[in-house]
Amino acid sequence: MSVSAARIDLDAIRGNVEALKVRAGDAAVMAVVKADGYGHGIVQSANAALEGGATWLGVAMADEALALRQAGIDAPTLAWLLGPADDWAAVASAGVDVGINATWALEKAVDAAAISGRATRVHLKVDTGLGRGGAQPAEWTELVAAAAKAEADATVEVVGIWSHLAYADEPRHPTIEAQRRAFNDALEVVEHAGIQPTVRHLANSAATLRLPETHYDLVRPGVAIYGLSPGPEVGEAAELGLTPAMTLTTQVALVKRVPAGHGVSYGHQYTTARETSLALVPLGYADGIPRHLTNLGEVAIGRRRYRVAGRVCMDQFVLDVGEDPVSAGDEVVLFGPGTSGEPTAEEWAAAIGTINYEIVTRVGARVPRVYQGTS
Ligand SMILES: *Cc1c(COP(=O)(O)O)cnc(C)c1O
């Protein structure tokens, strides 16, 4: 049994989804559980989100959707990043909806229907300006026409029409209105082709929280269901009614006295100013502790904060705990909701110029996820 753990508060996930559902108003909630539920565990996160009132699940990869089905989760699920080499028939046979970015992908969906024996459920994606996935507006009419024909042939069912925002985390950005207009134009093309999708969807977490005009029939929050704010302009987690669900903990592996002037860790990026105690923390960059936290990141032991002393290594890093009564076996809280004096994932991200998403999704496979709460 590892001394380290990413403790996952399933009640927090459920409560966060309840809060998002209120924000979503009449729109249904698709809980995004890609990347192993943003590091929180895909199946457990999905179940907690469904208990909180989500009625859809969203993932990027085919295997993620299949993992949900293998766990017995049969909620409507969209997998949006299938490539030519993916097993479209397996995904369609599992009753998973697929995102369609291009006519070749629609052909894959049609071919899958011949194997699964039923119309493949598709969500056609238009690029309204993000410049990532989706069909360009110039290709849209052709894609929609091909989908209308496939629907008439009963090889696909167009369940959704969707797109994704570039600047939802800057709620006043002018691209938002431009993307919304482009999305409405794309919906008109769909209507003219005689397609009646069940769900039109555009909003991620930030848009769910701050841009009601982007909600349409369904919203797709990810990071917020794990209790993290999508960005500083959207608001702080607490004021958004969100509770961070992950607390990363371990135990001090060793405490020892060293003299003044002692170099610490690779490259001696830290040197002790006086005789002191060093505490060894058994988590490193292989476990998702960013190496950039060297001499920068803070963690908590009890109610006290300590800064990482010297380089973060693969499996461990060091704290200078001075004369404090720290012993081997003491609990170290690396980050959590911040309610007991520990740093948040947000704080770590800000310290090294990244986003909280990256902090939680990178917690490594060596760290067991330990579930708390009633899901
Ligand atoms: C990841 C993702 C989301 C969720 O984004 P958050 O910012 O985490 O809410 C929604 N839609 C798409 C297409 C995504 O890739």
The ligand as an SDF file (V2000), in Angstrom:
LIG
                    3D

 15 15  0  0  0  0  0  0  0  0999 V2000
  -12.1380   19.2630  -22.6140 C   0  0  0  0  0  0  0  0  0  0  0  0
  -13.3150   19.7350  -23.3580 C   0  0  0  0  0  0  0  0  0  0  0  0
  -14.4320   20.2520  -22.6750 C   0  0  0  0  0  0  0  0  0  0  0  0
  -14.4190   20.5710  -21.2040 C   0  0  0  0  0  0  0  0  0  0  0  0
  -13.6450   21.7470  -21.0360 O   0  0  0  0  0  0  0  0  0  0  0  0
  -13.4820   22.4230  -19.5970 P   0  0  0  0  0  0  0  0  0  0  0  0
  -12.7540   23.6870  -19.8680 O   0  0  0  0  0  0  0  0  0  0  0  0
  -12.6790   21.4680  -18.7940 O   0  0  0  0  0  0  0  0  0  0  0  0
  -14.8400   22.6200  -19.0730 O   0  0  0  0  0  0  0  0  0  0  0  0
  -15.5710   20.5230  -23.4100 C   0  0  0  0  0  0  0  0  0  0  0  0
  -15.6020   20.3140  -24.7390 N   0  0  0  0  0  0  0  0  0  0  0  0
  -14.5280   19.8730  -25.4220 C   0  0  0  0  0  0  0  0  0  0  0  0
  -14.6090   19.6880  -26.8830 C   0  0  0  0  0  0  0  0  0  0  0  0
  -13.3540   19.5790  -24.7630 C   0  0  0  0  0  0  0  0  0  0  0  0
  -12.2810   19.1580  -25.4440 O   0  0  0  0  0  0  0  0  0  0  0  0
  1  2  1  0
  2  3  1  0
  2 14  2  0
  3  4  1  0
  3 10  2  0
  4  5  1  0
  5  6  1  0
  6  7  2  0
  6  8  1  0
  6  9  1  0
 10 11  1  0
 11 12  2  0
 12 13  1  0
 12 14  1  0
 14 15  1  0
M  END
$$$$
